[in-house]
Amino acid sequence: MNDKMDMAKLMNMLSKMDKKDLESNLDKVSKMLNSKQADNIINEIKKNTKN
C-alpha cells in the first residue's frame, strides 16, 4: 500500500467537503470508533485496503 498516495487521495476528498459535512462525518467516525464494533470496522478497513 502506498501511504503517500492514499494520504493524497484522502486530503483531496476532505478538501472537496464543506466544513459542515466534514464535521458531521468526523463525528460519525468518532462515534463508530468509540463503539463496541470498532475492532470490526477497523478489520474491515484493513481487509479492503489490502486489495
N, C-alpha and C positions, 0 to 999 in steps of 0.2 A: 504494500500500500504506500502510495506516495503522499506523505503528510503535507508537503508544501502545496501540492495540487489540491488536496482536499480542503485545506485551510483557505485557499484562494476561492474555491467554489463556495464554501461556507460564508466567507466575507462578502462575496458577490450577492448571494442570496439575502443576507442580512441587510445589505445596502439598498436592496430593492423594496424592503418592507418599510412601511411608515412606522413612526415611533409607537403609535397605539397598538398596531398589530404585533410589533416586536415585543413590547412589554407583555401583551396578552399571551403570546406564545412562550416567552421565557417563564412566565408564571405557571403555565400548564406543564412545562418541562420540569420545573422545580417541584410541583406537586406530585408528578409521576415518579420522580426520583426519590422523593421522600415517602412514597407509599410502600406497602409491603411487596409490591410487584417490581420494585426497582431492579432487582437482580435479573428477573425475566426479561425486562425491557433492555437492559444492558447486554445480556447474552444474545438477544435477537439482533441488536445493532451490530455486535461483533460478527455474528454469522453473516449478516447482509453486507458488511464491508469487506469480507474476505473474497467475495465474488468479483 
